[in-house]
Amino acid sequence: MSSKTPFILLLLAALAIAAATFVESRLGTPVAFSWIYGSWWFVALWLLVALAGCWVMFKRKMWKRPSLLVLHTSFLVILGGALVTHVTSRGGMLSLREGEATRTYWAKDELGQYSLARELPFYLALHDFRIQYDDNGVTPADYISEVVIKTADRQEETTISMNNIGRVKGYRIYQTSFDDDEAGSVFTVSYDPWGTAITYAGYLLLAFSMLWVSLQRRKPTNDVAPQKGGTFLTWLLGISGTVMASYMVIAICRSPLLPVLRSPFLVVHVGTIMLSYILLVVSIVRREALRPAVFLLATGIFLGAVWANVSWGTYWSWDPKESWALVTLIIYSIPLHTQSMPWFRSDRNYRIYSLLALASLLMTYFGVNSLLGGMHSYQ
């Protein structure tokens, strides 16, 4: 097996993800999940990525560089958590009118329709639903459901609202929508205690390892040609990246924030992602900016995943924005591996690749909202 194998497989996975976002846009979410995201071959592809990665880690004797070993192991843990979620998780939608109680939720069938009745190990009753408005009395600030959760041994009153979930017996209940007459609520029900726990452990391991790697003093190496990018061009690209980031901030702030966006995660997640984009643009001429850019992008993605789990009931839903962010992370992480991919040791080759990779960044930043939509489109 060649050392290039895991990276070729990663590029194939990125291509499949990119194709899936367009399939979803044209043919619908159920088709995209049936053909790609939920298919056996897509799962097998990621298993091959993990196995090939383990082989390269062994071949390179990565245990002699513990920080890199922990870094790459964290991705294996995250993939393991994703597999457990894929195999064991369950969930669906639950609709209640004020004064009603139920222990039944509706899961998706093979066509993506909520038609399969499933039973919960508790009753959920909706006492009251209300919309909390800003001081202007017009802009919704939160959607709030006062509920009662009744199990075999206890009964508890609690509040479920945007970014404030209900928890009982391993299940998580999220405020998702409401009836037009504001006398009923729609909830997302999710059960994934093991997959989420493993994935979160992978995120923590990733954060620790990236910090560890970043704090290490890099030894001089002859693998990479000296960087010759001009200061003027570096500043130009930095300013261009800042303009891109400012565009996103203005787009978010020009209208009142939706309730789902009123979270402490907003500033941290968006700020981290924007900084990574700026550095990715700068890295075209300053290769030393690539590694911190990739680390920041990875951090922004897993912060977004945690936020998504709090707001939408799942840490990963293959929404087009998060899918393209993952594609961009894959594409930009490959040039970091010059030992396995010696082609990137050439400054010229690296620049050519970086210019091509810019298309993925622009698609993630601009193209998704314009062409694909999804849960990250808040216009």
C-alpha positions in Angstrom: 0.0 0.0 0.0 1.3 3.4 -1.0 1.7 6.2 1.6 -0.5 8.3 -0.8 -3.4 5.9 -0.4 -5.2 7.6 2.5 -5.0 11.0 0.8 -6.4 9.6 -2.5 -9.2 8.0 -0.5 -9.8 11.3 1.3 -10.0 13.2 -2.0 -12.6 10.6 -3.2 -14.6 11.1 0.0 -14.4 14.9 -0.5 -15.6 14.5 -4.1 -18.5 12.3 -3.0 -19.5 14.8 -0.3 -19.4 17.7 -2.8 -21.5 15.7 -5.3 -24.0 14.8 -2.6 -24.7 18.5 -1.9 -25.8 19.0 -5.5 -27.8 15.8 -5.5 -29.6 17.0 -2.4 -30.3 20.4 -4.0 -31.7 18.9 -7.2 -33.4 15.6 -6.0 -34.0 16.1 -2.3 -32.4 15.1 1.0 -33.8 11.5 1.0 -32.1 10.8 -2.4 -28.8 12.2 -1.2 -28.9 10.1 1.9 -30.0 7.0 0.0 -27.4 7.3 -2.8 -24.4 8.7 -0.9 -24.5 9.7 2.8 -26.3 6.6 4.1 -25.0 4.2 1.5 -22.9 1.2 2.3 -20.1 2.3 0.0 -19.8 5.7 1.6 -19.4 4.1 5.0 -16.9 1.6 3.5 -14.9 4.5 2.0 -14.4 6.1 5.4 -13.5 2.7 6.9 -10.8 2.4 4.2 -9.6 5.9 5.0 -9.2 4.9 8.7 -7.4 1.7 7.9 -5.1 3.3 5.3 -4.4 6.1 7.8 -3.5 3.5 10.5 -1.1 1.7 8.1 0.7 5.0 7.3 0.9 5.9 11.0 2.5 2.5 11.6 4.8 2.8 8.6 6.0 6.2 9.6 6.6 5.0 13.2 4.4 7.9 14.5 4.7 6.7 18.1 8.1 8.4 18.0 6.3 11.8 17.5 3.6 11.5 20.2 1.9 14.9 19.4 1.3 13.8 15.8 0.2 10.4 17.0 -2.4 11.9 19.3 -3.5 14.3 16.6 -4.2 11.6 14.0 -5.7 9.3 16.6 -8.2 12.0 17.4 -9.6 11.8 13.9 -9.9 8.0 14.2 -11.9 8.5 17.4 -14.1 11.0 15.7 -14.7 8.6 12.8 -15.4 5.9 15.3 -18.0 8.1 17.0 -19.6 8.8 13.6 -19.9 5.1 12.9 -21.5 4.4 16.3 -24.0 7.2 15.7 -24.7 5.9 12.2 -25.4 2.4 13.5 -27.1 3.0 16.9 -28.7 6.4 17.0 -32.4 7.0 16.6 -34.7 10.0 16.6 -37.5 11.8 14.8 -40.2 14.5 15.3 -42.9 15.0 17.9 -45.8 17.4 17.6 -47.9 18.5 20.6 -50.8 20.8 21.1 -51.2 22.7 24.4 -52.8 20.3 26.9 -51.8 17.2 25.1 -49.5 14.4 26.2 -47.9 11.6 24.2 -45.1 9.0 24.3 -45.0 8.5 20.5 -42.7 10.2 18.1 -42.4 9.8 14.3 -39.2 8.5 12.6 -38.3 8.7 8.9 -39.1 5.8 6.5 -37.0 4.8 3.5 -38.4 7.7 1.5 -37.5 10.3 4.2 -41.1 10.8 5.4 -42.0 10.9 9.1 -44.3 7.9 9.0 -42.9 5.3 11.4 -44.3 5.5 14.9 -41.8 4.9 17.7 -42.5 4.8 21.5 -40.6 6.8 24.1 -39.9 5.4 27.6 -41.7 8.5 29.1 -44.6 10.8 28.5 -44.2 14.4 27.2 -47.0 16.9 27.8 -47.1 20.5 26.5 -48.5 22.9 29.1 -47.9 26.2 27.3 -46.1 27.6 24.2 -45.2 31.2 23.7 -43.0 33.4 21.6 -40.7 35.8 23.4 -40.1 39.0 21.4 -37.4 41.7 21.5 -38.2 45.1 23.0 -39.6 46.2 19.6 -42.4 43.7 20.0 -41.8 42.4 16.4 -38.6 40.4 16.3 -38.8 36.9 17.9 -36.1 36.4 20.5 -37.0 32.8 21.5 -39.6 30.1 21.1 -40.5 28.6 24.5 -42.4 25.5 25.5 -43.3 24.7 29.0 -43.6 20.9 29.3 -44.1 18.1 31.8 -42.0 15.0 31.5 -43.4 11.9 33.2 -41.5 8.7 33.8 -42.4 5.6 35.7 -40.9 7.0 38.9 -41.2 10.8 38.7 -42.8 13.8 37.0 -40.8 17.0 36.2 -41.7 20.4 34.8 -39.1 21.9 32.5 -38.7 24.6 29.8 -37.6 23.7 26.3 -36.5 26.5 24.0 -34.1 27.4 21.3 -30.6 26.4 22.4 -32.1 25.0 25.6 -32.8 21.3 25.3 -34.7 18.8 27.5 -33.0 15.6 28.7 -34.6 12.4 30.0 -33.4 8.8 30.0 -30.7 9.4 27.4 -33.1 11.2 25.1 -32.8 14.8 24.1 -35.7 17.0 23.1 -35.3 20.2 21.1 -37.6 23.0 20.2 -37.8 22.9 16.4 -41.0 24.7 15.3 -44.5 25.6 16.3 -48.0 25.6 14.9 -49.3 28.7 13.0 -51.8 29.5 15.7 -49.0 29.4 18.4 -50.9 26.8 20.4 -48.7 23.9 19.6 -45.0 22.9 19.4 -42.9 20.7 17.2 -39.9 19.0 18.8 -36.9 17.0 17.5 -36.3 13.8 19.5 -32.8 12.4 19.5 -31.2 9.4 21.2 -27.4 8.9 20.7 -25.6 8.6 24.0 -22.7 6.6 22.8 -21.9 8.1 19.4 -22.1 11.6 20.7 -19.9 10.8 23.7 -17.2 9.1 21.6 -17.2 12.0 19.1 -17.0 14.6 21.8 -14.0 12.7 23.2 -12.4 12.9 19.8 -13.0 16.7 19.7 -11.3 17.1 23.0 -8.4 15.0 21.9 -8.2 17.0 18.7 -8.1 20.3 20.6 -5.5 19.0 23.0 -3.3 17.6 20.2 -3.5 20.7 18.0 -2.4 22.9 20.9 0.4 20.4 21.6 1.6 20.5 18.0 1.3 24.3 17.8 3.4 24.8 20.9 6.3 22.6 19.8 9.3 24.3 18.2 9.5 23.2 14.6 12.9 21.8 13.6 14.5 23.0 10.3 13.7 20.6 7.4 14.8 20.3 3.8 11.5 18.8 2.7 9.9 22.1 1.8 11.4 24.7 -0.4 12.0 28.2 1.1 8.9 30.5 0.8 9.4 33.4 -1.6 6.1 35.2 -1.3 6.3 39.0 -1.4 5.1 41.1 1.5 2.9 43.2 -0.7 1.0 40.1 -2.0 0.7 38.7 1.5 -0.9 41.9 2.7 -3.1 42.0 -0.4 -4.4 38.5 0.3 -4.8 39.2 4.0 -6.9 42.3 3.2 -9.0 40.3 0.7 -9.6 37.6 3.3 -10.6 40.3 5.9 -13.0 41.7 3.3 -14.5 38.2 2.9 -14.9 37.9 6.7 -16.4 41.3 7.0 -19.0 40.4 4.3 -20.1 37.5 6.4 -20.4 39.5 9.6 -22.4 42.3 7.8 -24.7 39.7 6.3 -25.4 38.2 9.7 -25.8 41.5 11.5 -27.8 43.5 8.9 -31.0 41.9 10.1 -32.3 40.9 13.5 -30.9 37.5 14.6 -33.1 34.5 14.5 -33.6 32.8 17.9 -31.4 29.9 16.9 -28.5 32.3 16.3 -28.8 33.9 19.7 -26.1 31.7 21.3 -22.6 32.3 22.7 -21.5 29.9 20.1 -22.2 32.4 17.3 -19.2 34.7 18.0 -16.8 31.9 18.8 -17.8 29.7 15.9 -18.1 32.4 13.2 -15.0 34.2 14.4 -12.8 31.0 14.3 -14.1 30.1 10.9 -13.5 33.6 9.5 -10.0 33.7 10.9 -9.2 30.4 9.3 -10.5 31.6 5.9 -8.2 34.7 6.1 -5.2 32.5 6.8 -6.1 30.0 4.1 -6.1 32.9 1.6 -2.7 34.2 3.0 -1.3 30.6 2.8 -1.3 30.8 -1.0 2.0 32.8 -0.7 2.9 32.1 2.9 3.0 28.3 3.4 3.6 28.8 7.1 0.1 30.1 7.5 -1.4 26.8 6.3 -1.1 24.7 9.4 -2.7 27.3 11.8 -5.4 27.9 9.2 -6.2 24.2 9.0 -6.2 23.9 12.8 -8.5 26.9 13.1 -10.9 25.5 10.5 -11.0 22.1 12.3 -11.7 24.0 15.6 -14.4 26.0 13.9 -16.0 22.9 12.5 -16.1 21.0 15.8 -17.4 24.1 17.6 -20.1 24.3 15.0 -20.9 20.6 15.5 -21.3 21.1 19.3 -23.6 24.1 18.6 -25.6 22.1 16.1 -26.1 19.3 18.6 -27.4 21.9 21.1 -29.8 23.6 18.6 -30.7 20.9 16.0 -30.4 17.7 17.9 -27.5 16.2 16.0 -23.8 17.1 15.8 -23.6 16.4 12.1 -26.5 16.4 9.6 -24.6 16.8 6.3 -26.0 20.3 5.8 -24.4 21.7 2.6 -22.5 24.4 4.6 -20.9 21.9 7.0 -20.3 19.4 4.3 -18.4 21.9 2.2 -16.5 23.1 5.2 -15.4 19.4 5.7 -14.4 19.3 2.0 -12.3 22.4 2.4 -10.6 21.0 5.5 -9.7 17.8 3.6 -8.4 19.6 0.6 -6.2 22.0 2.6 -4.9 19.4 5.1 -3.3 17.3 2.3 -0.4 19.7 1.6 0.6 19.5 5.2 1.8 15.9 4.6 4.9 16.4 2.5 6.5 13.2 3.7 3.8 11.1 2.2 3.1 13.6 -0.6 6.5 14.8 -1.8 5.0 16.6 -4.8 4.1 19.4 -2.3 7.7 20.0 -1.3 8.0 22.2 -4.4 6.9 25.7 -3.8 5.6 26.0 -7.4 3.5 22.8 -7.0 2.1 24.0 -3.7 1.1 27.3 -5.2 -0.7 25.7 -8.1 -2.6 23.4 -5.7 -3.5 26.3 -3.4 -5.0 28.3 -6.2 -7.1 25.3 -7.2 -8.1 24.7 -3.6 -9.3 28.3 -3.4 -12.3 27.2 -5.5 -13.4 25.0 -2.6 -13.0 27.8 -0.1 -15.1 30.2 -2.3 -17.7 27.5 -2.7 -18.0 27.1 1.0 -18.1 30.8 1.7 -20.3 32.1 -1.2 -21.5 29.2 -3.3 -23.4 27.3 -0.7 -25.8 30.1 0.1 -26.2 31.1 -3.5 -26.6 27.6 -5.1 -27.5 25.1 -2.4 -29.2 26.7 0.6 -29.6 24.6 3.8 -29.9 25.2 7.5 -27.0 27.7 7.4 -29.0 30.0 5.1 -30.5 32.7 7.3 -31.4 35.3 4.8 
